[in-house]
Amino acid sequence: MSEASAPSERFSCLIDRPRDAVLAVGRVDDLFQAYRAHVQRWEGRLPDDLTLTLVRQALAATALHLAVKAPDEFAAWTLNLKAPPLNVFVAGDNSERRLTGRATSRDVKTAEESRLYFESQRPKRKPYRSVIKVEGWDALAIFEQFYERSEQLPSRLFELEDGRFLLVQGLPRVARGWLAGLAREAMPAYLEEAHEPVETRSYRFECGCDAQRILAVVRGMFADKPEELFRGDPRVEVQCPRCGRSWTVDREEFEARDSALGFS
């Protein structure tokens, strides 16, 4: 199945006005299966089970985040874990309704502590960036740390027994004690309450990389040192840094500076 034909998952946004909270809920099964198929196709084998769990949680958290954000927002996270060294990248685009992600364990550089790097952007606005220290190996808990430390938005994230993921995010008048005390086993009943629906959005797993975008990235990195890239060869294989898809770059096209040229 191609990425373009991959099924999408629906995430619903709701408002709990009496408690002054916003909710997002949805499943990530088809997105995660599309991610697994993508990795097997372009990288040959799947990562270990712990890494897969982190990616699954991060894809879900990204979809939940976007479900309550502006319809033109882009958001990306890189989770850099210290021990063992691991990078988990996830990104989502509300304009295109697509998510992508990648996990890397080879040649990973780390700081003295695990960190989460975040960037968001909307058209005609300056990008917003932040970085925080994080603890643990549970991506849902790490996203809660992000909301508290970077966004000052008290938030809880849950994976329910039926496979749904849930975000409960406090608005300015939320009772923080109530939010902090929410228990996973009580969330199905909470979702059955009469919350006000806002919008439902569908997301698919798709990077959006193409020949011209990757060519621009490669030119930007090696414009003044093409031999470092090609090492005497007429073409070289590179990977998209966002999703790991392989592309073959032809040196003649690289040096032509002709936007009409693409990849072989």
VEXDREN-2710 file (C-alpha; in Angstrom, 1 decimal):
% VEXDREN-2710
k/r/px/py/pz
1/MET/0.0/0.0/0.0
2/SER/1.4/3.4/-0.9
3/GLU/1.6/6.3/1.6
4/ALA/-0.8/8.2/-0.6
5/SER/-3.5/5.5/-0.3
6/ALA/-2.8/4.8/3.4
7/PRO/-6.0/5.0/5.6
8/SER/-6.4/7.9/7.9
9/GLU/-7.4/8.1/11.5
10/ARG/-10.0/10.5/13.0
11/PHE/-9.3/12.6/16.0
12/SER/-12.1/14.6/17.7
13/CYS/-11.8/17.8/19.6
14/LEU/-14.3/18.5/22.4
15/ILE/-14.9/21.2/25.1
16/ASP/-15.7/20.4/28.7
17/ARG/-17.1/23.9/29.6
18/PRO/-18.1/23.2/33.2
19/ARG/-14.5/22.1/34.0
20/ASP/-12.8/24.5/31.6
21/ALA/-10.9/21.9/29.7
22/VAL/-10.4/20.9/26.0
23/LEU/-10.3/17.2/25.0
24/ALA/-8.9/15.4/22.0
25/VAL/-9.5/11.7/21.4
26/GLY/-8.7/9.2/18.6
27/ARG/-6.9/6.0/17.5
28/VAL/-3.5/5.6/16.0
29/ASP/-3.6/2.0/14.8
30/ASP/-3.6/2.7/11.0
31/LEU/-1.0/5.5/11.3
32/PHE/1.3/3.2/13.3
33/GLN/0.8/0.4/10.8
34/ALA/1.7/2.7/8.0
35/TYR/4.8/3.8/9.9
36/ARG/5.9/0.2/10.4
37/ALA/5.4/-0.6/6.7
38/HIS/7.3/2.5/5.7
39/VAL/10.3/1.6/8.0
40/GLN/10.3/-2.0/6.7
41/ARG/10.4/-0.8/3.1
42/TRP/13.0/1.9/3.4
43/GLU/15.2/0.8/6.3
44/GLY/14.9/-3.0/6.1
45/ARG/13.9/-3.9/9.6
46/LEU/11.9/-2.6/12.5
47/PRO/13.5/-1.1/15.7
48/ASP/13.2/-2.8/19.0
49/ASP/9.8/-3.0/20.9
50/LEU/10.6/-0.1/23.3
51/THR/11.4/2.2/20.4
52/LEU/8.3/1.1/18.5
53/THR/6.2/1.9/21.7
54/LEU/7.8/5.4/21.9
55/VAL/7.1/6.1/18.2
56/ARG/3.5/4.9/18.6
57/GLN/2.9/7.1/21.6
58/ALA/4.6/10.1/20.0
59/LEU/2.5/9.8/16.8
60/ALA/-0.6/9.7/19.0
61/ALA/0.5/12.7/21.1
62/THR/1.2/14.6/17.9
63/ALA/-2.2/13.9/16.5
64/LEU/-3.9/14.9/19.7
65/HIS/-1.8/18.1/19.9
66/LEU/-2.8/19.1/16.4
67/ALA/-6.4/18.2/16.9
68/VAL/-6.8/21.1/19.3
69/LYS/-4.6/23.6/17.4
70/ALA/-5.2/26.0/14.6
71/PRO/-6.0/24.5/11.2
72/ASP/-2.8/25.8/9.6
73/GLU/-0.3/24.8/12.3
74/PHE/2.8/22.7/11.8
75/ALA/4.5/21.1/14.8
76/ALA/7.6/18.9/15.2
77/TRP/9.4/17.3/18.2
78/THR/12.7/15.5/18.5
79/LEU/13.1/13.4/21.6
80/ASN/16.8/12.9/22.3
81/LEU/17.2/10.2/25.0
82/LYS/20.5/9.9/26.7
83/ALA/20.7/6.2/27.7
84/PRO/20.7/4.3/25.6
85/PRO/21.2/7.0/22.9
86/LEU/18.1/7.4/20.8
87/ASN/16.4/10.1/18.7
88/VAL/12.6/9.9/18.0
89/PHE/11.4/12.5/15.6
90/VAL/7.7/13.2/15.0
91/ALA/6.0/16.0/13.0
92/GLY/2.5/16.9/11.9
93/ASP/1.0/19.4/9.5
94/ASN/-2.6/20.5/10.0
95/SER/-2.7/22.2/6.6
96/GLU/-2.0/18.8/4.9
97/ARG/-3.5/16.6/7.7
98/ARG/-0.4/14.3/7.7
99/LEU/2.0/13.0/10.3
100/THR/5.5/11.5/9.9
101/GLY/8.1/10.1/12.2
102/ARG/11.4/8.3/12.5
103/ALA/13.5/6.7/15.2
104/THR/17.4/6.7/15.0
105/SER/19.7/4.8/17.3
106/ARG/23.0/5.0/15.3
107/ASP/25.5/7.8/15.8
108/VAL/23.2/9.7/18.1
109/LYS/24.7/12.6/19.9
110/THR/23.3/13.3/23.4
111/ALA/23.6/16.0/26.1
112/GLU/24.1/15.4/29.8
113/GLU/20.3/14.7/30.1
114/SER/17.5/13.7/27.9
115/ARG/15.9/16.6/26.0
116/LEU/12.8/17.3/24.0
117/TYR/13.2/19.9/21.1
118/PHE/10.0/21.5/19.8
119/GLU/9.2/23.7/16.8
120/SER/5.9/25.1/15.7
121/GLN/5.0/27.4/12.8
122/ARG/2.0/29.0/11.1
123/PRO/2.0/30.9/7.8
124/LYS/3.2/34.5/8.0
125/ARG/4.3/34.0/11.6
126/LYS/7.7/33.5/13.2
127/PRO/8.6/29.9/14.1
128/TYR/8.4/29.1/17.8
129/ARG/11.1/26.9/19.3
130/SER/11.8/25.5/22.7
131/VAL/13.9/22.8/24.4
132/ILE/13.3/21.2/27.8
133/LYS/14.9/18.6/30.0
134/VAL/12.8/15.5/30.3
135/GLU/12.7/12.3/32.3
136/GLY/11.6/8.8/31.6
137/TRP/10.8/6.6/28.7
138/ASP/7.0/7.1/28.4
139/ALA/6.3/9.5/25.5
140/LEU/2.9/10.4/26.9
141/ALA/4.5/11.4/30.2
142/ILE/7.2/13.3/28.4
143/PHE/4.6/15.3/26.4
144/GLU/2.9/16.1/29.7
145/GLN/6.3/17.5/30.9
146/PHE/6.5/19.5/27.6
147/TYR/3.0/21.1/28.2
148/GLU/3.8/22.0/31.8
149/ARG/7.4/23.3/31.4
150/SER/7.3/24.8/27.9
151/GLU/3.7/25.8/27.2
152/GLN/2.4/26.3/30.8
153/LEU/-0.6/24.3/29.8
154/PRO/-1.5/21.7/32.5
155/SER/-2.3/18.5/30.4
156/ARG/-2.9/14.8/30.8
157/LEU/-2.4/12.1/28.2
158/PHE/-3.8/8.6/28.4
159/GLU/-3.9/5.4/26.4
160/LEU/-7.2/3.7/27.1
161/GLU/-7.8/0.0/27.3
162/ASP/-9.7/0.0/24.0
163/GLY/-6.7/1.5/22.1
164/ARG/-7.9/5.1/22.0
165/PHE/-5.6/7.9/23.1
166/LEU/-6.9/10.9/25.0
167/LEU/-5.6/14.4/25.7
168/VAL/-7.3/16.5/28.5
169/GLN/-5.8/20.0/28.5
170/GLY/-6.7/22.7/31.0
171/LEU/-7.9/26.1/30.0
172/PRO/-7.2/29.2/32.2
173/ARG/-9.8/28.5/34.9
174/VAL/-9.3/24.7/35.1
175/ALA/-9.0/23.2/38.6
176/ARG/-5.5/21.9/38.5
177/GLY/-6.1/19.5/41.3
178/TRP/-9.0/17.9/39.4
179/LEU/-6.8/17.6/36.3
180/ALA/-3.8/16.1/38.2
181/GLY/-6.1/13.6/39.8
182/LEU/-7.6/12.1/36.7
183/ALA/-7.2/8.3/36.5
184/ARG/-6.9/6.3/33.4
185/GLU/-9.6/3.8/34.4
186/ALA/-12.1/6.6/34.9
187/MET/-11.6/8.2/31.4
188/PRO/-14.0/6.0/29.4
189/ALA/-16.9/7.1/31.7
190/TYR/-15.6/10.7/31.5
191/LEU/-15.7/10.6/27.7
192/GLU/-19.4/9.5/27.9
193/GLU/-20.3/12.8/29.5
194/ALA/-22.0/15.4/27.3
195/HIS/-19.0/17.4/26.1
196/GLU/-19.4/20.0/23.4
197/PRO/-18.0/18.8/20.0
198/VAL/-15.7/21.2/18.2
199/GLU/-14.2/19.5/15.2
200/THR/-13.0/16.1/13.9
201/ARG/-9.9/15.9/11.8
202/SER/-8.4/13.0/9.8
203/TYR/-4.7/12.4/9.7
204/ARG/-2.6/10.0/7.6
205/PHE/1.0/8.9/7.8
206/GLU/2.9/10.7/5.0
207/CYS/6.2/12.6/5.1
208/GLY/5.7/14.9/2.1
209/CYS/9.3/14.7/1.0
210/ASP/9.9/14.8/-2.8
211/ALA/12.7/15.2/-5.3
212/GLN/13.0/18.9/-5.2
213/ARG/12.8/19.2/-1.4
214/ILE/15.5/16.6/-0.8
215/LEU/17.7/18.1/-3.5
216/ALA/17.4/21.5/-1.9
217/VAL/18.4/20.0/1.5
218/VAL/21.4/18.2/0.0
219/ARG/22.5/21.3/-1.9
220/GLY/22.2/23.3/1.3
221/MET/24.4/20.9/3.2
222/PHE/27.0/20.2/0.5
223/ALA/27.0/23.2/-1.8
224/ASP/30.6/24.1/-1.2
225/LYS/31.9/20.5/-0.7
226/PRO/30.2/18.2/-3.3
227/GLU/33.1/15.8/-3.2
228/GLU/32.4/15.1/0.5
229/LEU/29.0/13.9/-0.7
230/PHE/29.8/12.0/-3.9
231/ARG/33.4/10.8/-3.2
232/GLY/34.1/10.4/-6.9
233/ASP/30.8/8.6/-7.7
234/PRO/28.4/9.9/-10.3
235/ARG/25.4/9.4/-7.9
236/VAL/24.8/8.7/-4.2
237/GLU/21.9/7.5/-2.1
238/VAL/20.6/9.7/0.6
239/GLN/17.9/9.4/3.2
240/CYS/15.1/11.9/4.0
241/PRO/16.0/13.2/7.5
242/ARG/12.3/13.2/8.5
243/CYS/11.2/9.7/7.4
244/GLY/14.2/7.8/6.2
245/ARG/13.0/7.2/2.7
246/SER/15.9/6.6/0.2
247/TRP/16.6/8.9/-2.8
248/THR/19.3/8.6/-5.4
249/VAL/21.0/12.0/-6.2
250/ASP/22.7/12.3/-9.5
251/ARG/25.8/14.5/-9.4
252/GLU/25.0/16.2/-12.8
253/GLU/21.6/17.2/-11.5
254/PHE/23.1/18.3/-8.2
255/GLU/25.5/20.7/-10.0
256/ALA/23.1/21.9/-12.6
257/ARG/21.2/24.2/-10.3
258/ASP/18.2/23.7/-12.5
259/SER/15.0/23.5/-10.5
260/ALA/13.4/21.4/-13.3
261/LEU/15.8/18.6/-12.6
262/GLY/15.0/16.0/-10.0
263/PHE/16.2/12.7/-8.8
264/SER/16.9/9.6/-10.7
END
